[in-house]
Amino acid sequence: MKHLNIRIFGKVQGVFYRATSKIVADQLGVKGFVKNEPDGSVYMEAEADDFEMELFLEFCNKGSDKAIVDKIETSEAPVKNYRNFEVVKKNLS
């Protein structure tokens, strides 16, 4: 099991990137979360076996149909044992 922190840059907000990433994560069995960041990027934490993670990263590089991914950055971190994959909505603060 691998844990990656993933940041996606480009036109990735307002183009169903988070919703599509949840669909793909659920299909692959990837656990974690995805959220929009104030700087216009999308941030994810994802946990999966190597093969599923590789497929998920392929999606992250393409994104949803209307997304334009300029680059992604990944870093490994300790596994947190997420139970599912969630779309984090905006903070109300």
C-alpha positions as a LaTeX table, in Angstrom:
\begin{tabular}{lrrr}
\hline
Residue & $x$ (\AA) & $y$ (\AA) & $z$ (\AA) \\
\hline
Met1 & 0.00 & 0.00 & 0.00 \\
Lys2 & 1.29 & 3.44 & $-0.98$ \\
His3 & 0.20 & 6.94 & 0.13 \\
Leu4 & 0.74 & 9.89 & $-2.22$ \\
Asn5 & 0.10 & 13.57 & $-1.71$ \\
Ile6 & $-0.80$ & 14.90 & $-5.16$ \\
Arg7 & $-1.17$ & 18.50 & $-6.33$ \\
Ile8 & $-2.59$ & 19.18 & $-9.78$ \\
Phe9 & $-2.05$ & 22.51 & $-11.56$ \\
Gly10 & $-3.81$ & 23.96 & $-14.59$ \\
Lys11 & $-7.48$ & 24.51 & $-15.42$ \\
Val12 & $-8.68$ & 22.00 & $-12.83$ \\
Gln13 & $-11.37$ & 23.87 & $-10.89$ \\
Gly14 & $-14.92$ & 24.27 & $-12.18$ \\
Val15 & $-14.42$ & 21.44 & $-14.71$ \\
Phe16 & $-15.67$ & 18.45 & $-12.65$ \\
Tyr17 & $-12.11$ & 17.38 & $-11.83$ \\
Arg18 & $-12.95$ & 16.47 & $-8.22$ \\
Ala19 & $-16.15$ & 14.62 & $-9.11$ \\
Thr20 & $-14.44$ & 12.68 & $-11.91$ \\
Ser21 & $-11.50$ & 11.82 & $-9.67$ \\
Lys22 & $-13.92$ & 10.32 & $-7.14$ \\
Ile23 & $-15.54$ & 8.15 & $-9.82$ \\
Val24 & $-12.14$ & 6.93 & $-11.02$ \\
Ala25 & $-10.88$ & 6.39 & $-7.45$ \\
Asp26 & $-13.97$ & 4.37 & $-6.55$ \\
Gln27 & $-13.58$ & 2.22 & $-9.68$ \\
Leu28 & $-9.91$ & 1.53 & $-8.88$ \\
Gly29 & $-10.31$ & 1.12 & $-5.13$ \\
Val30 & $-8.21$ & 4.19 & $-4.33$ \\
Lys31 & $-8.88$ & 5.70 & $-0.88$ \\
Gly32 & $-8.29$ & 9.29 & 0.27 \\
Phe33 & $-9.71$ & 12.71 & $-0.59$ \\
Val34 & $-9.63$ & 15.53 & $-3.12$ \\
Lys35 & $-10.19$ & 19.26 & $-2.60$ \\
Asn36 & $-9.81$ & 22.60 & $-4.35$ \\
Glu37 & $-7.07$ & 24.92 & $-3.13$ \\
Pro38 & $-7.25$ & 28.73 & $-2.95$ \\
Asp39 & $-4.46$ & 29.07 & $-5.55$ \\
Gly40 & $-6.59$ & 27.31 & $-8.21$ \\
Ser41 & $-4.89$ & 23.93 & $-7.90$ \\
Val42 & $-6.43$ & 20.66 & $-6.71$ \\
Tyr43 & $-4.93$ & 18.69 & $-3.81$ \\
Met44 & $-5.40$ & 14.98 & $-3.19$ \\
Glu45 & $-4.22$ & 12.37 & $-0.79$ \\
Ala46 & $-4.50$ & 8.91 & $-2.33$ \\
Glu47 & $-3.79$ & 5.41 & $-1.06$ \\
Ala48 & $-3.67$ & 2.27 & $-3.19$ \\
Asp49 & $-1.47$ & $-0.61$ & $-4.29$ \\
Asp50 & 1.19 & 0.23 & $-6.89$ \\
Phe51 & $-0.81$ & $-0.93$ & $-9.92$ \\
Glu52 & $-4.01$ & 0.96 & $-8.98$ \\
Met53 & $-1.97$ & 4.04 & $-8.03$ \\
Glu54 & $-0.26$ & 4.02 & $-11.43$ \\
Leu55 & $-3.65$ & 3.94 & $-13.18$ \\
Phe56 & $-4.97$ & 6.70 & $-10.90$ \\
Leu57 & $-1.94$ & 8.90 & $-11.67$ \\
Glu58 & $-2.63$ & 8.41 & $-15.39$ \\
Phe59 & $-6.09$ & 9.87 & $-14.76$ \\
Cys60 & $-4.62$ & 12.72 & $-12.69$ \\
Asn61 & $-2.40$ & 13.73 & $-15.61$ \\
Lys62 & $-5.42$ & 13.95 & $-17.95$ \\
Gly63 & $-8.24$ & 14.91 & $-15.61$ \\
Ser64 & $-11.88$ & 15.34 & $-16.56$ \\
Asp65 & $-12.97$ & 16.08 & $-20.14$ \\
Lys66 & $-12.86$ & 19.87 & $-19.70$ \\
Ala67 & $-9.74$ & 20.00 & $-17.51$ \\
Ile68 & $-6.36$ & 21.16 & $-18.77$ \\
Val69 & $-3.61$ & 19.71 & $-16.57$ \\
Asp70 & $-0.36$ & 21.68 & $-16.76$ \\
Lys71 & 1.58 & 19.60 & $-14.23$ \\
Ile72 & 1.23 & 17.39 & $-11.19$ \\
Glu73 & 3.49 & 17.08 & $-8.18$ \\
Thr74 & 3.55 & 13.98 & $-6.00$ \\
Ser75 & 5.24 & 13.07 & $-2.76$ \\
Glu76 & 5.05 & 9.89 & $-0.69$ \\
Ala77 & 3.85 & 10.02 & 2.89 \\
Pro78 & 2.95 & 7.49 & 5.61 \\
Val79 & $-0.23$ & 5.49 & 4.96 \\
Lys80 & $-3.25$ & 6.86 & 6.86 \\
Asn81 & $-5.64$ & 3.98 & 6.08 \\
Tyr82 & $-8.48$ & 6.03 & 4.60 \\
Arg83 & $-11.76$ & 4.12 & 4.45 \\
Asn84 & $-13.07$ & 5.64 & 1.19 \\
Phe85 & $-12.42$ & 8.48 & $-1.28$ \\
Glu86 & $-14.17$ & 11.76 & $-0.52$ \\
Val87 & $-14.68$ & 15.06 & $-2.29$ \\
Val88 & $-14.02$ & 17.79 & 0.28 \\
Lys89 & $-16.36$ & 20.73 & $-0.21$ \\
Lys90 & $-15.39$ & 24.34 & 0.47 \\
Asn91 & $-14.79$ & 25.36 & 4.05 \\
Leu92 & $-17.60$ & 27.60 & 5.24 \\
Ser93 & $-15.25$ & 29.88 & 7.17 \\
\hline
\end{tabular}
